[in-house]
Amino acid sequence: MAEDTSEVPAELSQIPTEERQEHSRDTNKISTAGETSGVSTAGETREISTAGKTSRMTTIGETSRRLESTEDLSQNPTEMSTRERSEEPRGGENKSVGMYRREEVDEVQQGTAEGCELGGVELVAELRRRRQAKQRAARIPKVVVEAPVVGPVDPADFLKAASKGKLRVVEKFLQDGGDSDTCNKFRKTALHQAAQGNHTVVMKKLLEHGADIGLKDKLDSTAVHWACRGGSLAALKLLHNHGANLKAEDKLLSTPLHVATRTGHCHVVDYLITSGVKINCKDREGDTALHDAVRLNRQNIAKLLILSGAETHITNAEGLRAMEQLNSWQSDTLEMLKKMEQLRDVGQ
């Protein structure tokens, strides 16, 4: 197996932060669900006199908190706290609105006609509309526009092309006699790169040229692990159809089911379960996929695992069952999971 040996580190501990985070067991287990995305500082009420009558109007921050309180628990697990302003900032009013950053508010206000500044419900609705539009745009597959390949392709460019889905560059490298199992200093092959990015056309070309579907990187992650980490269902199905092992374990004893659960890809978890993987496998710390789902507040995945037969009484190395990891503010989650367990038991 050819390897790009440039700048090979002396030991695994020298792996740069970006790659180390992709592989790290601890990094995978960091829950961001418990962070509040913004604190409103405009929660007080103002009295406005109009035509001799006094009406109370809540400010933007109050409206935002009221609307955002209906969000899913995993997105907003704690109530938004109110910080009363002790003094008006000299540079102007703080325009942060609930979970929306000041920059987003400024962008909306600058886009409106002069003197027609949005406020209250209208502002929150416009902020939400813009954020949802950006999220939809991010999900649209990007069309890879490739320029003609001139001259030989070196291993580094070959690996980069595999990660970006550039078929012409990959084909040129292979046609010139390049090794389909070429890898970087972390032993991450072109097939690993393409699987993570869901580039199935490139994957097919690599497999046609003899790429080893079972090769592992430095932490024993296979192409299946990388497909699950990237949420790449089409890539996972392709690997499965070519005989890849969906139950493979890395050095941390994490299975593809563990990886898909930690990264929050419910559709991948569903495919793995229906494909017959063992649902109660433990990793090196004794955690099952359900432990990971509950700790990281992956509610939909936790529901799916329980309804699919995940055992709730299994303890990890710390002696904790999955539901014993919940915090006090997650009482609603605990109640929901218990209901799922009851529904499963009734169905049996």
N, C-alpha and C positions, 0 to 999 in steps of 0.2 A: 504494500500500500504506500503510494507516494505521499510524502508529507512536506508541506511548506515549512522549512526549518528555520526561517529567518526570525531572529529575536525570540528564540525559544527560552522560556524562563527556567531558572535552575530548579525550582520546585513548585508544587501546586499552590502553595500559599502566596506566590507572587502573581497569581492571576489578577489582571486588572479588575477594578470594581464592577464595571459593566457586565463582564462575563461572569464574575463571581456571583453577582446577584441573580443571574439567570439560573445558575446551578444551586445556589445556597438553599439549604433546608430552612434555615432561620428566616431568610428573606421571603421565602414562599409563604411563611406562616405569619408575616406581619399583617395585621388587620387594619385596614384604613377605614373600615366601616364606622369605627367609633369616633372619628374626628368630625367636629362640626365644621362646616364649610364656610361659615361666616358669622359674625356677630353684629347684630343691628344696634346702632347707637342712636336710632331715632324713634325710640319706643314710647316717648311721652305723648300725651294728648294736648291739643291746643284748643283753646276756646276762641271761636270766631263769631263776632257779632254781625248779623246781617238783618237789615230792616227791623231793628229793635228786638230781634229774637236771637237767642244764643244756642248754637248747635255745637255738638262735640264731634270733631273729626279726628280720626286716627291718622297718624303720619305714615309715610311709606314703609318704614320698618315694621310697624304693627301689622299692616296689610300683608306684607311679605311673609311674616312669621305665621300668620293665620293660614295663608294658602299653602305654605311649605309644610305645615304640620300634617297635611294629608299625604305626604310622600311616604314611600315604603320605608319601613324601619331600617332596612339596610342602608338607605341613603341618608337618613336623618334620625339616628338612634336616640339622641337626647333632645330634650326640649331646648329651643333656642333661648338663651338667657338674655335679659335686657340690661344693658349698661347705660345708666343715666348720664347725660352729658353734664360735666361740671362747668365747662366753659366752651364757648364757640371757637373753633379753630380759626386762627387769623387768616389762613390761606383759603378759607371758604368752607362751606358745610361738607362734612363727610358724606359722600354720596353712595357708600356701600348700602346695598339693599339685600337683607337676608343672606342667602347663599351666593348672591351675585357680587362680583368684585367691582370696585370703583371704576376700573377701566371699562368694564362692560356697560356700566350706567352712562359714563361719559360718551361712549361710542353711540349709544341710542339717542342721547340728548343732542349730540352734534348733528345727527341725521335728521332731526326734526326742524320744522320751520322756526325762524327766529321769533321768540316771544310766545311760542306754543309748546313750552316744556311739558313733557309728560309727567304724570304723577300718580301715586296710588295704584289702583288695580291696573290701569292702562300701562304704566311703566313695567310692572311685574309681568304682565301678559306679553309685552313686546320682548322683554329680556328672555322669557321662557321660549318664545317662538324662535328667536335668533339662535339660542343655544341648541334647540332641537334640530334646527336646520343644519348647523355645523356638524352635529352628531350623525345626521342622515348622510351628509356629504362624505363623512369619514368612512361610512360603510360601503360606499359605491366602489367596486373594484376599479383600480387604476389601469388604464390601457398603457402597456409598455411599448413605447415607440423606439425601435432599434435602428441604429445607423449601421451601414454596411461594415463588416468586420475586415479590417485591413491588417495584414501581418499576423505573426504568431500571438497566441494568448498565453500569458504567464499564469501560474497556479493561483496567485492572489486574485487576478481579474476573473478567473474561472469561478472561484468560490463566491466572489461578489456578484457575478452574473447569476449564479444559481439562487442566491438569496433574493435577488431582484426580479427573477423570472425572465431573464434575457436569454431566450432560446438560441439565437444565432451565435452568441459568444460561446455558449456551452457546446453547441454543435461543432464550432470551429476547433475548440480545444480537443474534443474527442476525435474529430477527423484527423487531426495532426498527430494522433497517437497518445494523447494525454490519458492519464489514469483516472477512471471514473470515481475511484475511491480517494482521490486527493483530499487532504484535510489540512486544517490550520494547526497552530501550535497547541490547541486544546483538543485536537483530534476530532474536531467537528467537521464532518464531511460535507460534500456538496449536496448529498441526499438529505442530510440533516437540515441544511440551510433551506432547501427547497420545500421540505415537509413543513417546517415552521411557517413559511410564508404562503403555504397552500398553492404552490406552483406545480400543479399536477402534470402539465405538459413537459416541463423540465424533468420532473421525476420519472416520467415514462421514458424519456430519452436516456437518462442515466441508467435506469434498470435494463434497457435494451442493450446498453454497452457494458453490462455486467456489474453494476454497482452492488456491493454487498449490503443486503437489506438489514442484516443483523449487527453491523459494526457499531461499536460503542465509543463514546468520547471519553475524556479523562475521568469523568465521574460516572461512567457506565450508562449514560443516557443513550437510548437508541433513537432511530428515526421516529418511532411511534411516540416516545416521550416528547420529542420536539414538536410533532404534529399536535399532540394534546396541549402542550404549553402554548402553542400559537392559536388554539381553537380551530384548527384546520381540519374540518370534518371530511372534506373531499380527499385530502391527502391521507387521512387515517384510513378511509375506506379502500383507497388504492393500495396502501401498504398491506392491509388485511387480506385483500384479494390476491396479493402476491405471497401470502404465507407468513407475514410478519407476526411475531409473538406479542399479543396484546397483554400478556401477563408478566412481561419482562420487569426485572427489578434493577434499579441503579445502586450505587454504593451506599445510599441511605435507605435501601430497601423500599424505596418509593416505587409504586406501580404507576402505569399510565393513568389509572383511576384516581390515585392520589394527586397527580399533577393536574389533571383536568379539573378536579374539585378545587384545588387551591387557586387556580387561575380563573375560576368562575365560569367555565364553559359548560353550561348545562346540557346543550345539545350533544356535546362530545361524551359527557357522562352517560347520557341516555343510550347512545350508540354502544358504548363499552358494556353497559349492563345487559342490553339485549343481545350482545355478542357472546355473553356467557362468562365474563370475567368474575373472579371471586370478589364479592362485595365487602367481605369482612377482613381482608388482608391487613396486617399491621406493618408499619414501617419500623425503622430502627428505634424510634422512641415509643413504640407500642400504639401509635395512633392509627385508627382506621380512617377511611375516607369520611365517615360520619363525624369523627372527632374534628377533622379539618373543616368540614362544612359548617359545623356549629360554631367553632372558635372564630372562623372568618365571617360569620353571619351570612353564609350563602344559603338563604332560606329555601329557594326553589330546589337547589341541589339536595338539601337536607330532607325536604319532603319526598323527593324522588327516591333517595336512598332508603328511607324508612319504608315507603310503600313497596319498594322492590325487595324488602327483606333484610335490610341492615339491622344488626343486633344493637340495641341501645344499652345493653348491660355490660358490654365489653369494656374493660379498664385498660388504660395505657400504662406506661412505665411509672407514672406518678400516682397511679392508683385511682385515676379519675375516669368516670364514664363520660360519654360525649356531652350529655345534658348538664353535667356538673361543672362544665366550663363556663356556663352562662353567667353574666353579671346581673346585678340586681335590676338594672334598667331594662333587661331583656326578658322580663316576666311574660310579655306577650308572646315572644318567640318560644319560650318554654311551654306555654299553654298550647300553642299551635302544634308543636312537635308531639306533645302528648296525645293530641287529637288524631294526628296522623298515625301514631302507633296504635291507637284504639281502632281506627278504621281498618288498618291492616289486619289486626287480630280478628275483627269481625268478619273480614273477607275470607280469612282462612277457615 
